Amino acid sequence: MTRQNHKRGFSLIEAAIVLAVVGGVIGTIWVSAANMYEEYKVSKTVEGVFTTARNIQNLISFRDADEMMDADVTTTELNNTLYNASVFPKDWEFKTYYVKTALNNTLYVYLSPSDGGRFIIRLSAVKKSQCIQLTSQITSAAASTNTYGTGVSRPTLGHIELRDETFTNVFGTRDFPVSPETAAAECPDYGVIGLSFGFTRINN
């Protein structure tokens, strides 16, 4: 008798198992890639915040800030001036008086007369997961320079404040870094991060 070899294909059950395994692998890769991309956008936003702050400090002096506050320069006017001076990262989209960050948050700048004059970089439309990462990474970067404090005449961050959309549930500190655990406890589900910086130049 001639021996015959029979090749059997996948049964429906076997095919379903293979597809489930392949789908699981692809899903894991997709989630991992999405997390890595989100972390990349967080890092780019942190970098952009400090770049923006340095550019503002190079552009505006204490005297400039006093003159603008005396002239009641509006937030829209200020941010348009900053945009025209190329203060914000070039890849951030400008919208009337604010920019969209790498995380698609709304970022704008306003002047504060308290503590001898300072400026606030405000990030709005911040999700809790983003808030935790941004708060811990920004304050860690500020702490590493050993120059944090009141936010006046400082080259880096002086104060951070977290609020929800209604501007309640405020958490603020000058003690850096803020741990991820503290950030997780204090960050709202959706809210605002305020970052206070001091001016570094007395005159033009």
Phi, psi and chi 1 to 4 in degrees:
 res  aa     phi    psi   chi1   chi2   chi3   chi4
   1 MET       -  141.2  -69.1 -179.1   62.6      -
   2 THR   -85.3  128.4  -56.6      -      -      -
   3 ARG   -79.2  129.5 -175.6  175.7  179.7 -177.5
   4 GLN  -108.4  136.8  -65.8 -178.3  -12.7      -
   5 ASN   -97.8  124.6  -68.8  -34.6      -      -
   6 HIS  -106.9  123.6  -64.0  -75.9      -      -
   7 LYS   -96.7  122.9  -66.2 -176.1  177.3  179.2
   8 ARG  -104.7  131.7 -175.4  174.3   61.3   87.3
   9 GLY   -80.2 -179.2      -      -      -      -
  10 PHE   -66.3  140.1  -73.9  120.2      -      -
  11 SER   -79.5  169.7   69.1      -      -      -
  12 LEU   -61.1  -39.1  -72.3  176.9      -      -
  13 ILE   -66.2  -44.2  -65.7  175.6      -      -
  14 GLU   -64.0  -41.1  -69.7  170.0  -27.2      -
  15 ALA   -63.0  -39.2      -      -      -      -
  16 ALA   -64.7  -40.1      -      -      -      -
  17 ILE   -63.8  -45.2  -67.3  172.0      -      -
  18 VAL   -61.0  -46.1  170.0      -      -      -
  19 LEU   -62.3  -37.7  -72.2  174.5      -      -
  20 ALA   -65.5  -42.5      -      -      -      -
  21 VAL   -64.2  -47.9  171.0      -      -      -
  22 VAL   -61.2  -42.8  171.4      -      -      -
  23 GLY   -62.4  -38.8      -      -      -      -
  24 GLY   -63.9  -42.3      -      -      -      -
  25 VAL   -63.4  -47.0  170.7      -      -      -
  26 ILE   -62.8  -40.5  -67.7  174.1      -      -
  27 GLY   -62.4  -41.9      -      -      -      -
  28 THR   -63.3  -44.3  -59.5      -      -      -
  29 ILE   -62.3  -42.1  -66.7  172.1      -      -
  30 TRP   -62.8  -46.3  179.3  -96.9      -      -
  31 VAL   -63.3  -43.3  170.2      -      -      -
  32 SER   -61.9  -43.5  178.2      -      -      -
  33 ALA   -64.9  -40.7      -      -      -      -
  34 ALA   -64.0  -41.3      -      -      -      -
  35 ASN   -64.7  -41.6  -71.0  -21.6      -      -
  36 MET   -64.2  -39.3  -71.2  177.5   63.5      -
  37 TYR   -67.4  -39.2 -174.8   53.7      -      -
  38 GLU   -63.8  -42.0 -177.1   77.0    0.7      -
  39 GLU   -63.1  -38.2  -70.5  173.9    3.6      -
  40 TYR   -62.6  -43.8  166.4   77.2      -      -
  41 LYS   -66.5  -35.5  -69.9 -169.3  -66.9 -176.4
  42 VAL   -62.4  -47.1  168.8      -      -      -
  43 SER   -60.5  -41.7  -63.5      -      -      -
  44 LYS   -65.8  -35.7  -68.9  -62.5  -69.3 -178.2
  45 THR   -69.7  -42.8  -61.9      -      -      -
  46 VAL   -59.9  -47.0  171.9      -      -      -
  47 GLU   -59.6  -42.6  178.2 -175.2  -28.7      -
  48 GLY   -65.4  -36.0      -      -      -      -
  49 VAL   -61.9  -48.1  163.9      -      -      -
  50 PHE   -71.6  -33.6  -76.9  102.6      -      -
  51 THR   -62.9  -45.1  -63.7      -      -      -
  52 THR   -59.9  -45.5  -63.6      -      -      -
  53 ALA   -61.5  -45.3      -      -      -      -
  54 ARG   -63.4  -41.3  -74.1 -167.6  -60.9  -90.6
  55 ASN   -64.7  -38.2  -71.5  -19.2      -      -
  56 ILE   -64.8  -43.3  -69.4  171.0      -      -
  57 GLN   -64.7  -32.5  -70.8  164.1  -23.5      -
  58 ASN   -74.6  -25.5  -71.6  -27.3      -      -
  59 LEU   -90.8  -41.0  178.3   69.6      -      -
  60 ILE  -114.5  132.4  -59.7  174.8      -      -
  61 SER  -101.6  175.2   67.5      -      -      -
  62 PHE   -54.6  -45.6  -84.3  102.1      -      -
  63 ARG   -64.1  -42.3 -171.9  174.5   69.9 -176.6
  64 ASP   -58.3  -45.8  -64.0  -30.7      -      -
  65 ALA   -63.4  -42.1      -      -      -      -
  66 ASP   -61.6  -43.2  -75.4  -19.7      -      -
  67 GLU   -64.6  -39.8  -70.2  174.6   -6.5      -
  68 MET   -67.3  -39.5  -76.5 -171.0  -75.2      -
  69 MET   -68.4  -37.5  -76.5 -173.4  -77.8      -
  70 ASP   -64.1  -33.5  -71.9  -19.1      -      -
  71 ALA   -86.5    2.7      -      -      -      -
  72 ASP    54.4   46.3  -67.4  -35.1      -      -
  73 VAL   -62.9  128.1  171.8      -      -      -
  74 THR   -77.7  164.1   66.8      -      -      -
  75 THR   -60.4  -40.1  -60.4      -      -      -
  76 THR   -62.0  -46.9  -61.1      -      -      -
  77 GLU   -62.5  -43.7  -68.7  169.5  -21.4      -
  78 LEU   -61.5  -48.4  172.8   62.2      -      -
  79 ASN   -70.5  -31.1  -76.3  -90.3      -      -
  80 ASN   -66.3  -39.8  -87.3  -78.2      -      -
  81 THR   -62.4  -43.7  -62.9      -      -      -
  82 LEU   -64.8  -39.8  -62.8  178.3      -      -
  83 TYR   -64.5  -44.5  172.5   73.3      -      -
  84 ASN   -65.8  -22.8  -69.6  -30.9      -      -
  85 ALA   -91.2    7.8      -      -      -      -
  86 SER    59.7   38.9  -59.8      -      -      -
  87 VAL   -73.0  -38.0  159.8      -      -      -
  88 PHE   -84.2  155.0  -55.7  111.5      -      -
  89 PRO   -53.9  139.7  -27.9   36.3      -      -
  90 LYS   -64.3  -26.4  -68.9 -178.0  173.2   58.6
  91 ASP   -90.9    7.9   56.6  -18.2      -      -
  92 TRP   -95.0  130.1  -71.7    6.7      -      -
  93 GLU   -77.4  130.8 -175.1 -179.8    6.4      -
  94 PHE   -92.7  134.6 -172.6   70.8      -      -
  95 LYS  -133.5   96.7  -61.9  -84.5 -168.1  178.0
  96 THR    61.7  -71.4  -50.3      -      -      -
  97 TYR  -137.9   14.2   73.7   93.1      -      -
  98 TYR  -146.3  169.5   61.0   86.8      -      -
  99 VAL  -120.1  158.2  -66.7      -      -      -
 100 LYS   -99.0  123.6  -72.6  -71.3 -170.7  176.9
 101 THR   -77.6 -179.3   70.6      -      -      -
 102 ALA   -60.8  -26.8      -      -      -      -
 103 LEU   -91.1    3.5  -73.9  168.3      -      -
 104 ASN    69.6   19.4 -151.5   35.5      -      -
 105 ASN   -75.4  162.0  -52.1  128.6      -      -
 106 THR   -92.5  125.0  -62.2      -      -      -
 107 LEU  -122.9  130.7 -179.3  149.0      -      -
 108 TYR  -147.3  168.6   62.3   92.9      -      -
 109 VAL  -122.1  140.8 -179.9      -      -      -
 110 TYR  -141.5  159.7   66.6   93.2      -      -
 111 LEU   -92.7  143.4  -58.6  174.4      -      -
 112 SER  -126.1  125.2  173.8      -      -      -
 113 PRO   -79.1  -10.6   29.8  -35.2      -      -
 114 SER   -73.0  161.4   60.9      -      -      -
 115 ASP    56.5   32.4  -67.6  -26.8      -      -
 116 GLY    82.7    9.2      -      -      -      -
 117 GLY   103.5  123.1      -      -      -      -
 118 ARG  -158.3  173.0   56.7 -167.3  172.5  124.4
 119 PHE  -126.9  149.9   63.1   94.3      -      -
 120 ILE  -113.7  128.7  -48.1  -63.5      -      -
 121 ILE   -98.3  119.9  -66.5  178.0      -      -
 122 ARG  -112.4  128.7  175.6  164.2  -73.8  167.1
 123 LEU  -107.3  121.3  -72.5  159.9      -      -
 124 SER  -113.5  171.1  -57.3      -      -      -
 125 ALA    57.1   45.6      -      -      -      -
 126 VAL  -100.7  121.7 -177.6      -      -      -
 127 LYS   -73.5  157.9  -60.6  174.8 -175.1  176.1
 128 LYS   -58.1  -45.1 -173.8  178.6 -177.8   73.3
 129 SER   -61.6  -37.2   59.6      -      -      -
 130 GLN   -70.6  -41.1  -63.7  171.2  -13.3      -
 131 CYS   -58.8  -43.4  176.7      -      -      -
 132 ILE   -60.6  -48.2  -65.9  167.4      -      -
 133 GLN   -68.1  -44.8  -65.9 -176.8   73.9      -
 134 LEU   -63.4  -45.8  -72.2  169.5      -      -
 135 THR   -61.6  -47.1  -62.7      -      -      -
 136 SER   -69.0  -40.0   58.6      -      -      -
 137 GLN   -73.8  -40.8  -71.0 -168.7   29.4      -
 138 ILE   -64.8  -45.3  -72.7  171.5      -      -
 139 THR   -71.9  -29.6   56.8      -      -      -
 140 SER   -66.6  -42.3  -68.7      -      -      -
 141 ALA   -63.9  -39.6      -      -      -      -
 142 ALA   -67.4  -41.6      -      -      -      -
 143 ALA   -65.8  -32.6      -      -      -      -
 144 SER   -67.3  -19.6   67.3      -      -      -
 145 THR   -87.6  -11.7   64.7      -      -      -
 146 ASN    58.3   34.1 -162.7   30.8      -      -
 147 THR  -128.6   16.0   52.4      -      -      -
 148 TYR   -78.7  157.1   58.7   91.6      -      -
 149 GLY   174.4 -117.4      -      -      -      -
 150 THR   -81.9  -16.2   62.3      -      -      -
 151 GLY    90.8    3.4      -      -      -      -
 152 VAL  -108.6  130.1  179.7      -      -      -
 153 SER    55.0   34.9  -62.6      -      -      -
 154 ARG  -114.6  138.2  -57.8  -83.4 -176.2  171.4
 155 PRO   -77.6   -5.7   26.8  -33.3      -      -
 156 THR  -136.3 -164.6 -170.2      -      -      -
 157 LEU   -66.7  138.0 -179.3   65.1      -      -
 158 GLY  -108.0  -27.5      -      -      -      -
 159 HIS  -158.8  143.5 -178.2 -103.7      -      -
 160 ILE  -126.0  142.0 -173.3  170.0      -      -
 161 GLU  -137.0  135.7 -170.4  171.7   86.3      -
 162 LEU  -116.3  131.7  -51.1  177.0      -      -
 163 ARG  -137.2  156.9  -60.8  173.6 -177.9 -103.0
 164 ASP   -85.6 -175.6   64.6   17.8      -      -
 165 GLU   -63.7  -26.5  -74.0 -173.4  -72.3      -
 166 THR   -90.3    5.6   63.2      -      -      -
 167 PHE    65.9   27.3  -85.7   56.8      -      -
 168 THR  -109.0 -173.1   55.2      -      -      -
 169 ASN    53.0   54.1  -59.6  -27.9      -      -
 170 VAL   -80.8  134.3  178.1      -      -      -
 171 PHE  -125.7  127.9  166.9   78.9      -      -
 172 GLY  -140.4  146.8      -      -      -      -
 173 THR  -157.5  152.1 -175.7      -      -      -
 174 ARG  -109.7    1.7  -69.0 -174.3  170.6   91.5
 175 ASP   -93.1  110.1  -64.0  -36.4      -      -
 176 PHE  -115.0  154.3  -56.3  148.8      -      -
 177 PRO   -80.3  159.8   30.8  -35.7      -      -
 178 VAL   -90.9  123.7  175.1      -      -      -
 179 SER   -70.0  155.9   69.4      -      -      -
 180 PRO   -57.5  -33.6  -26.4   35.5      -      -
 181 GLU   -66.6  -43.8  -67.1   75.1   19.7      -
 182 THR   -66.2  -42.1  -61.7      -      -      -
 183 ALA   -61.0  -40.5      -      -      -      -
 184 ALA   -63.7  -35.0      -      -      -      -
 185 ALA   -76.7  -29.5      -      -      -      -
 186 GLU  -101.8  -23.8  -60.0  -65.8  -14.6      -
 187 CYS   -70.0  132.4  -79.1      -      -      -
 188 PRO   -74.3  167.4   28.4  -34.8      -      -
 189 ASP   -61.5  -32.6  -68.8  -26.2      -      -
 190 TYR  -156.7  120.2 -164.5   74.5      -      -
 191 GLY  -167.9 -145.7      -      -      -      -
 192 VAL  -131.5  140.3  175.9      -      -      -
 193 ILE  -116.2  124.2  -59.7  176.0      -      -
 194 GLY  -109.1  130.0      -      -      -      -
 195 LEU  -122.3  118.9  -53.6  166.3      -      -
 196 SER   -98.5  126.9  174.1      -      -      -
 197 PHE  -125.7  149.9  -67.7   83.9      -      -
 198 GLY   -98.3  157.7      -      -      -      -
 199 PHE   -79.7  148.7  -65.0  100.7      -      -
 200 THR  -112.4  -10.6   57.2      -      -      -
 201 ARG  -114.2  135.2  -66.8  168.7   48.1 -122.7
 202 ILE   -79.0  -48.7  -56.5  -61.1      -      -
 203 ASN  -126.8  172.5  -63.5  -49.1      -      -
 204 ASN   -67.9      -  -70.5  -31.6      -      -
